[in-house]
Amino acid sequence: MLTFTEKTTILKSFLEDVGHSDTDCFKTDILFYFQDFDPLDSKLSFLNDLDFEEEIIDWVNHIISMIVLKQEEEEEDIFGEFVDWSHLY
């Protein structure tokens, strides 16, 4: 089982490892959200429920997936608002 400090280190390292994927930019956003990774920050309390490195990485990937899905929904709403799709039906 990992210590809280180890968990924050894993989380921060994974978020800092930005590649060339389109979704990797969201890692930077998440990294910015947590800022200094202070162990007393309640935003990091979710780490208490995670015991392994894989769970931490899966958590980040799940959050990124949720961001992408939300973004896609918003894009659909925006296009629907400005484009008349009725001629396609």
C-alpha positions as CSV (number, residue, x, y, z in Angstrom):
1,M,0.0,0.0,0.0
2,L,1.3,3.5,-0.9
3,T,1.7,6.3,1.5
4,F,-0.1,9.6,0.7
5,T,3.1,11.2,-0.3
6,E,3.9,8.4,-2.7
7,K,0.4,8.8,-4.1
8,T,0.7,12.5,-4.7
9,T,4.1,11.9,-6.3
10,I,2.7,9.3,-8.7
11,L,-0.2,11.6,-9.6
12,K,2.0,14.6,-10.2
13,S,4.5,12.6,-12.2
14,F,1.8,11.1,-14.4
15,L,0.2,14.5,-15.0
16,E,3.6,16.0,-15.9
17,D,4.3,13.3,-18.4
18,V,2.6,15.0,-21.4
19,G,3.0,13.4,-24.8
20,H,1.6,14.2,-28.2
21,S,-1.9,12.8,-27.6
22,D,-4.8,15.2,-28.1
23,T,-6.0,14.4,-24.7
24,D,-2.7,15.0,-22.9
25,C,-3.4,18.7,-22.8
26,F,-6.0,17.9,-20.2
27,K,-3.3,16.5,-17.9
28,T,-1.9,20.1,-17.7
29,D,-5.3,21.4,-16.8
30,I,-5.6,18.8,-14.0
31,L,-2.1,19.5,-12.8
32,F,-2.9,23.2,-12.6
33,Y,-6.1,22.4,-10.6
34,F,-4.1,20.7,-7.9
35,Q,-1.4,23.4,-8.0
36,D,1.2,22.6,-5.3
37,F,0.0,19.1,-4.2
38,D,-0.3,20.1,-0.6
39,P,-1.2,17.0,1.5
40,L,-3.6,19.2,3.5
41,D,-5.5,20.2,0.4
42,S,-9.0,18.5,0.5
43,K,-9.0,18.3,-3.3
44,L,-6.5,15.4,-3.0
45,S,-8.6,13.5,-0.5
46,F,-9.8,11.1,-3.2
47,L,-6.3,9.6,-3.1
48,N,-7.2,8.0,0.3
49,D,-9.5,5.7,-1.6
50,L,-6.8,4.6,-4.1
51,D,-4.2,2.0,-3.1
52,F,-2.1,1.4,-6.2
53,E,-0.4,3.3,-8.9
54,E,-2.7,1.8,-11.6
55,E,-5.7,3.1,-9.7
56,I,-4.3,6.6,-9.7
57,I,-3.6,6.5,-13.4
58,D,-7.0,5.0,-14.1
59,W,-8.6,7.8,-12.1
60,V,-6.8,10.4,-14.2
61,N,-7.7,8.7,-17.5
62,H,-11.4,8.5,-16.3
63,I,-11.4,12.2,-15.5
64,I,-9.9,13.0,-19.0
65,S,-12.6,10.8,-20.6
66,M,-15.3,12.7,-18.7
67,I,-13.8,16.0,-19.9
68,V,-13.7,14.9,-23.5
69,L,-17.3,13.6,-23.4
70,K,-18.5,16.9,-21.8
71,Q,-16.6,18.9,-24.5
72,E,-18.2,16.8,-27.3
73,E,-21.6,17.5,-25.8
74,E,-21.0,21.2,-25.7
75,E,-19.7,21.2,-29.3
76,E,-22.9,19.4,-30.4
77,D,-25.0,22.0,-28.6
78,I,-23.0,24.8,-30.2
79,F,-23.3,23.4,-33.7
80,G,-27.0,22.7,-33.2
81,E,-27.5,26.3,-32.2
82,F,-25.9,27.8,-35.2
83,V,-26.5,25.3,-38.0
84,D,-29.8,24.3,-39.4
85,W,-29.6,20.5,-39.8
86,S,-33.3,20.1,-40.8
87,H,-32.4,19.8,-44.5
88,L,-30.6,16.5,-43.7
89,Y,-33.7,14.7,-42.6
